[in-house]
Structures are given as structure tokens and as C-alpha cells.
Amino acid sequence: MNKMGKKSKRGNRGLRNLFFGLIIIVILGILLMFNLRNTHGEVEKWDKYAIIGRNNIFVIYEDKLAIRIPEEIQVDKERTFKDIIKTKNYEEVLEALNRLLPEKVNHYAIIKYGELDPKTKNSVNMPETVLDNKRYILTSSMENMFSVLYNTDGNKSDSGEITIDILNANGRPGYAKRTGDELLEKFTNLKYTAANNETNGDMSYITLNQMSKEKAQELVMSVKEKYFKIGKEGSIPTLANAVLVLGEEKEGVPVEVIGTTEKTMNIFNELKKDGYKGLSHKKKNPAVDTPIIEYNKEDYFIAYKISKMLNIENMIEKNDLKNKIVILSN
């Protein structure tokens, strides 16, 4: 009987603890909801501000632009935003944002619970790059991002302006900027940002975001590089119309010339004279009436540049070709 009484008391005590625990959770929930509602009320009065959330920082510019910045982004070589947030030094977070962003923000709020729905015309992820396994803001894209989405209300066609990113992947100091300056002499409506690519590479790339093929052809023909493969759209975070990655081009893409006539040898010699590498000549009659350039889809701009140099109009896409251009000659 005595043992049963003890068990009953322990059971009652456990129920009371559970009951009080539930009450505390409810009270905390109410307080959090009240705090969240008050925080949102303050936020609605601001024009430029930052929201420090659970895993991301959101930077809001009026009703025009909202930018999501992951907390894992580096503030400097040693620290991330997450490192600063852990210390609860939120003023330093604001200072770090203002060092990195072209447009300063005046306020911040901490909202770790609930959902934030900024009523902005544009909402984007902060362009970023990876260097030595650390994530950094891609500063080469920021000026254009603000120009396109904040200062012009997101209307890219207001002035017909072309914006491109030029990334140096050949290791030659200042090469991207020199290329950009040369392009400015040929395109009056062009703006560019120049930066070093994460790594050097042999191949050059052109990535088209919002640019016509015709305009891209003009760009390719206006630079020295010969081996522009087509990059995957969105592979480089940017708001530029196109991205040019300028590689070393020591090897390039092999070009095979097929034919038995004197014209065939003239084509081969012209390519060699112009500096094309990996050339080969196959003595075989391809039975074509006029010269044809065959190419894989990703090598379109390589083939296009060759076609203009050789004055060959016929180009055929053949996706069974792998990393090779074939020229059939009559």
C-alpha cells in the first residue's frame, strides 16, 4: 500500500511537471508571436534594411530589391557572417554588409521564427564564388545587379545597353580589363566588369543569359580568343547579359580537314597560318559540293569564328562529334 502511494505521488508529480512545461511553451510561443508582430511593424517603416534570419540574411531595398545572403558567405578571409552572428554582435553584421554592398542599409532586425515576405519587385540570391573552398560575394556582378534591378526598376531594355562579365582564366595580369577596354572601342552601348576567374583553364567560354546569338557572334569576333565553348546558363551567378571566360588556349579544340583537292590544302594552311592548333588532314573525298563545317552544339562559336575566317557559309550541327571540328572540302 505504501509503495502504491509512492508511485501515485511520483506519477502526479510527473503530470504536474508536464503541465507546467506545456504552459511555459505556450507562453514562450505567445511572446515570440508578439515579438515577431512588433518586429514586422518596425520593419514596415524602413526603406533600406537587413533581416537576420535563421540561415540567411535578407537585405531589402525599398519595394524594389530583396537579396538573400547565406550566412556561410565570408566577411573576410577568416570569418563568415555566421561567425559574427554567433557572437550576437549584430551591429558588426550591419557594418560588414555595408562594406560589401554598393548601397548601404540603415537598420537591421532579427527574425528567427516565422516567415518574411518582402513586397519587392525583384528577389535574387547574392552572386557568389568559391575560392579555396570558401564562399565569397562575387563583387564583379554586384554593380550590374544594382544597376539593373534597383536603379532602373529591373528594366533591362531602357537604354539598349549590353552588360558583360569578363573573367580572366589565363593568368595574365590585367588581361580581362584590357579586353574590356578594347570592346568599348567597338561597342558604344557596352558596360563590362572585369575580374579573375576562380581557376585558370585552357578553354574559353561564353555564357549567354539574356543576349541574342547575333550579338554574341559580334562579341566573339571582336576578341582574340578562338575557342569559345558555350557555358551552361546560370553556371556563373551574375545578372550580366553574357559572361566571357578567357582561357589560356594552349591546346584548343582539334580541327580535322577532310578532302583531296587543292582547296582542301588551302583551308588547312589558312587555319595553320591563323594559329589554330590540333590540325589534321584526312585525304578522303567527302563528296560535297561546297565546303561544310561540322560541329558539336557546345562548339558553335568556335565553328562560327572559323567559318568567318575561311568564308564558309555552310555549318551543320552534329552532336555525335566530341570536342572536334570537322571541315569537309570539295
PLY file of the C-alpha trace (Angstrom):
ply
format ascii 1.0
element vertex 330
property float x
property float y
property float z
element edge 329
property int vertex1
property int vertex2
end_header
0.00 0.00 0.00
2.85 2.29 0.95
4.65 1.51 -2.34
1.50 2.18 -4.32
1.15 5.55 -2.60
4.72 6.49 -3.54
4.15 5.52 -7.17
0.96 7.59 -7.24
2.79 10.65 -5.87
5.59 10.27 -8.44
3.00 9.98 -11.19
1.18 13.11 -10.03
4.47 14.99 -9.82
5.33 13.96 -13.41
1.94 15.15 -14.68
2.36 18.48 -12.89
5.84 18.92 -14.46
4.47 18.11 -17.90
1.57 20.53 -17.37
3.85 23.37 -16.26
6.21 22.61 -19.17
3.34 22.94 -21.64
2.28 26.22 -20.06
5.83 27.59 -20.41
5.97 26.54 -24.09
2.64 28.24 -24.78
3.75 31.44 -23.03
7.04 31.47 -24.95
5.13 30.94 -28.19
2.84 33.86 -27.44
5.80 36.08 -26.58
7.59 35.08 -29.80
4.48 35.81 -31.88
4.07 39.17 -30.14
7.75 39.99 -30.71
7.55 38.92 -34.34
4.46 41.06 -34.93
6.13 44.08 -33.33
9.33 43.49 -35.32
7.38 43.36 -38.57
5.65 46.61 -37.57
9.03 48.33 -37.20
10.37 46.83 -40.42
7.47 48.22 -42.45
8.63 51.76 -41.60
12.15 51.23 -43.02
13.33 51.65 -46.62
16.78 50.00 -46.61
17.41 47.33 -44.01
18.70 43.83 -43.26
16.81 40.90 -41.77
18.98 38.38 -39.90
17.10 35.12 -40.24
17.67 31.52 -39.28
20.17 30.59 -42.03
20.25 33.64 -44.27
20.48 37.40 -44.21
17.94 39.26 -46.34
18.81 42.77 -47.48
15.80 44.83 -48.56
15.90 47.98 -50.68
12.54 49.73 -50.60
9.95 47.90 -52.73
12.50 47.22 -55.48
15.04 44.59 -54.47
15.48 41.80 -51.92
18.82 39.97 -51.74
19.36 36.66 -49.94
22.86 36.21 -48.47
23.68 32.79 -46.93
25.33 33.04 -43.51
28.21 30.88 -44.79
29.44 33.74 -47.01
32.85 35.07 -45.96
33.08 38.54 -44.43
36.86 38.34 -44.79
39.37 35.51 -45.16
38.95 34.43 -41.55
35.26 34.88 -40.70
31.81 34.25 -42.13
28.60 36.12 -41.35
27.63 33.09 -39.29
30.73 33.52 -37.09
29.73 37.10 -36.27
26.07 36.24 -35.72
27.09 33.61 -33.15
28.63 36.40 -31.04
25.32 38.34 -31.28
27.27 41.39 -32.42
24.59 42.41 -34.91
25.96 45.92 -35.37
29.11 44.33 -36.78
26.96 42.30 -39.17
25.44 45.55 -40.43
28.89 47.13 -40.78
30.16 44.09 -42.74
27.17 44.29 -45.09
27.81 47.96 -45.72
31.47 47.25 -46.55
30.44 44.71 -49.18
27.28 46.20 -50.69
27.26 49.20 -53.07
24.15 50.62 -51.36
24.30 50.95 -47.56
21.47 49.76 -45.30
20.41 51.74 -42.25
18.66 49.24 -39.97
18.52 45.57 -39.07
16.04 43.23 -37.41
16.40 39.69 -36.09
13.63 37.32 -37.13
14.50 33.70 -36.40
10.88 32.49 -36.41
8.00 32.91 -38.79
8.22 33.87 -42.45
9.33 37.08 -44.09
7.58 38.11 -47.28
9.21 41.30 -48.57
6.99 43.02 -51.10
9.72 43.77 -53.62
9.63 43.75 -57.41
12.84 41.72 -57.62
14.18 38.97 -55.37
17.60 37.41 -56.04
20.34 35.33 -54.46
23.58 37.19 -53.87
26.02 36.26 -56.68
28.83 34.27 -55.12
32.03 32.46 -55.99
34.14 29.79 -54.31
37.85 30.30 -53.62
39.91 27.82 -51.58
36.66 26.08 -50.56
35.29 29.32 -49.09
32.24 31.20 -50.37
32.66 34.88 -51.24
30.37 37.52 -52.72
31.07 37.86 -56.45
31.82 41.57 -56.44
32.26 41.70 -60.22
28.49 41.20 -60.62
27.22 43.47 -57.89
27.39 46.82 -59.68
25.43 45.43 -62.59
22.91 43.74 -60.27
22.11 47.05 -58.59
22.14 48.91 -61.89
19.67 46.51 -63.48
17.37 45.62 -60.60
17.50 48.60 -58.25
18.47 51.78 -60.05
16.41 51.08 -63.20
13.47 49.15 -61.68
14.60 45.97 -63.38
14.03 47.21 -66.93
16.99 45.91 -68.91
15.91 47.39 -72.21
15.62 51.04 -71.14
18.81 52.07 -72.90
19.58 49.02 -75.05
22.76 48.66 -73.02
24.78 45.42 -73.07
26.39 44.29 -69.84
29.04 41.56 -69.76
31.32 39.98 -67.19
34.88 39.26 -68.38
36.76 36.70 -66.30
40.50 36.18 -66.70
41.35 32.46 -66.73
44.76 32.70 -68.41
46.84 34.12 -65.55
47.98 37.23 -67.43
47.63 40.25 -65.10
45.09 42.85 -66.23
44.06 40.84 -69.30
40.30 40.93 -68.64
40.31 44.71 -68.26
42.39 45.22 -71.41
39.93 43.06 -73.33
37.01 45.04 -71.92
38.61 48.34 -72.91
39.14 47.04 -76.45
35.47 46.03 -76.64
34.40 49.51 -75.50
36.02 50.92 -78.64
33.80 48.68 -80.79
30.52 48.72 -78.83
29.24 52.12 -77.73
26.39 50.66 -75.65
28.52 48.17 -73.70
29.34 48.04 -69.98
31.65 45.44 -68.51
33.08 44.23 -65.22
36.50 42.55 -65.20
37.71 40.03 -62.63
39.94 36.98 -62.25
38.30 33.59 -62.65
38.49 31.14 -59.73
41.00 28.98 -61.63
42.96 29.18 -64.86
41.97 26.88 -67.69
42.84 26.04 -71.27
39.43 26.66 -72.81
37.49 29.90 -73.18
33.74 30.03 -72.55
30.84 32.28 -73.41
27.67 32.04 -71.35
24.54 33.74 -72.68
21.98 34.87 -70.13
19.88 37.45 -71.96
21.73 38.07 -75.19
20.86 37.15 -78.75
23.07 34.78 -80.70
23.72 37.55 -83.23
25.09 39.90 -80.59
27.17 37.09 -79.11
28.64 36.44 -82.56
29.75 40.08 -82.71
31.42 39.75 -79.31
33.25 36.56 -80.24
34.52 38.08 -83.47
35.80 41.14 -81.56
38.20 39.33 -79.22
41.43 37.41 -79.87
40.33 34.08 -78.35
39.42 31.33 -80.81
37.99 28.51 -78.68
34.76 29.73 -77.06
32.70 26.81 -75.85
29.14 27.58 -74.74
28.83 27.66 -70.97
25.73 26.47 -69.16
23.31 29.29 -68.41
23.26 30.02 -64.68
26.58 28.27 -64.03
28.12 31.63 -63.08
25.90 33.73 -60.80
25.52 37.11 -62.49
22.95 39.47 -63.93
25.10 40.35 -66.93
23.75 39.64 -70.41
26.76 37.42 -71.10
29.93 36.13 -69.45
33.26 35.73 -71.26
35.81 33.46 -69.60
39.17 33.95 -71.33
41.29 30.79 -71.12
44.91 30.03 -71.95
44.01 28.17 -75.18
47.27 26.22 -75.32
45.55 23.17 -76.80
42.22 24.40 -78.11
39.80 22.12 -79.96
41.14 19.79 -82.70
40.17 20.66 -86.26
40.10 17.92 -88.90
40.09 18.92 -92.57
38.80 16.23 -94.95
39.34 16.41 -98.72
41.75 15.74 -101.57
41.71 18.95 -103.59
43.95 22.00 -103.62
41.13 23.91 -101.92
41.40 21.48 -99.02
45.09 22.25 -98.57
44.38 25.98 -98.80
41.86 25.63 -95.94
44.40 23.66 -93.89
47.15 26.21 -94.49
44.87 29.17 -93.67
43.94 27.60 -90.34
47.60 26.95 -89.56
48.58 30.50 -90.52
45.84 31.92 -88.27
47.17 29.99 -85.28
44.68 27.14 -84.97
46.06 24.10 -83.12
45.43 20.39 -83.22
45.10 20.45 -87.00
44.89 17.23 -89.03
44.30 16.45 -92.71
42.50 13.34 -93.91
42.85 12.54 -97.62
39.36 11.33 -98.35
36.72 12.52 -100.79
33.70 13.66 -98.71
31.52 14.12 -101.81
30.30 17.62 -101.04
29.58 20.40 -103.50
30.77 23.23 -101.25
32.83 23.25 -98.02
30.89 22.40 -94.85
31.83 22.87 -91.19
30.50 20.26 -88.76
30.47 20.97 -85.04
29.04 19.89 -81.71
26.40 22.20 -80.24
28.68 23.48 -77.46
31.37 24.35 -80.06
29.09 26.56 -82.17
31.08 29.78 -81.63
34.37 28.03 -82.40
32.92 26.84 -85.70
31.37 30.26 -86.37
34.68 32.04 -85.96
36.36 29.55 -88.32
33.55 29.99 -90.86
34.05 33.75 -90.96
37.80 33.42 -91.25
37.53 30.92 -94.14
34.38 32.46 -95.68
32.49 29.17 -95.42
28.73 29.67 -95.14
27.54 26.09 -94.59
27.57 24.90 -90.98
25.95 21.69 -89.69
25.40 20.79 -86.05
26.40 17.17 -85.34
26.19 16.23 -81.71
27.92 12.88 -82.17
31.13 14.90 -82.59
33.03 15.16 -79.34
35.48 18.01 -78.86
36.29 18.26 -82.55
35.52 20.48 -85.54
35.34 18.79 -88.96
35.67 20.66 -92.25
34.57 18.80 -95.38
36.02 20.24 -98.57
35.29 19.62 -102.23
0 1
1 2
2 3
3 4
4 5
5 6
6 7
7 8
8 9
9 10
10 11
11 12
12 13
13 14
14 15
15 16
16 17
17 18
18 19
19 20
20 21
21 22
22 23
23 24
24 25
25 26
26 27
27 28
28 29
29 30
30 31
31 32
32 33
33 34
34 35
35 36
36 37
37 38
38 39
39 40
40 41
41 42
42 43
43 44
44 45
45 46
46 47
47 48
48 49
49 50
50 51
51 52
52 53
53 54
54 55
55 56
56 57
57 58
58 59
59 60
60 61
61 62
62 63
63 64
64 65
65 66
66 67
67 68
68 69
69 70
70 71
71 72
72 73
73 74
74 75
75 76
76 77
77 78
78 79
79 80
80 81
81 82
82 83
83 84
84 85
85 86
86 87
87 88
88 89
89 90
90 91
91 92
92 93
93 94
94 95
95 96
96 97
97 98
98 99
99 100
100 101
101 102
102 103
103 104
104 105
105 106
106 107
107 108
108 109
109 110
110 111
111 112
112 113
113 114
114 115
115 116
116 117
117 118
118 119
119 120
120 121
121 122
122 123
123 124
124 125
125 126
126 127
127 128
128 129
129 130
130 131
131 132
132 133
133 134
134 135
135 136
136 137
137 138
138 139
139 140
140 141
141 142
142 143
143 144
144 145
145 146
146 147
147 148
148 149
149 150
150 151
151 152
152 153
153 154
154 155
155 156
156 157
157 158
158 159
159 160
160 161
161 162
162 163
163 164
164 165
165 166
166 167
167 168
168 169
169 170
170 171
171 172
172 173
173 174
174 175
175 176
176 177
177 178
178 179
179 180
180 181
181 182
182 183
183 184
184 185
185 186
186 187
187 188
188 189
189 190
190 191
191 192
192 193
193 194
194 195
195 196
196 197
197 198
198 199
199 200
200 201
201 202
202 203
203 204
204 205
205 206
206 207
207 208
208 209
209 210
210 211
211 212
212 213
213 214
214 215
215 216
216 217
217 218
218 219
219 220
220 221
221 222
222 223
223 224
224 225
225 226
226 227
227 228
228 229
229 230
230 231
231 232
232 233
233 234
234 235
235 236
236 237
237 238
238 239
239 240
240 241
241 242
242 243
243 244
244 245
245 246
246 247
247 248
248 249
249 250
250 251
251 252
252 253
253 254
254 255
255 256
256 257
257 258
258 259
259 260
260 261
261 262
262 263
263 264
264 265
265 266
266 267
267 268
268 269
269 270
270 271
271 272
272 273
273 274
274 275
275 276
276 277
277 278
278 279
279 280
280 281
281 282
282 283
283 284
284 285
285 286
286 287
287 288
288 289
289 290
290 291
291 292
292 293
293 294
294 295
295 296
296 297
297 298
298 299
299 300
300 301
301 302
302 303
303 304
304 305
305 306
306 307
307 308
308 309
309 310
310 311
311 312
312 313
313 314
314 315
315 316
316 317
317 318
318 319
319 320
320 321
321 322
322 323
323 324
324 325
325 326
326 327
327 328
328 329
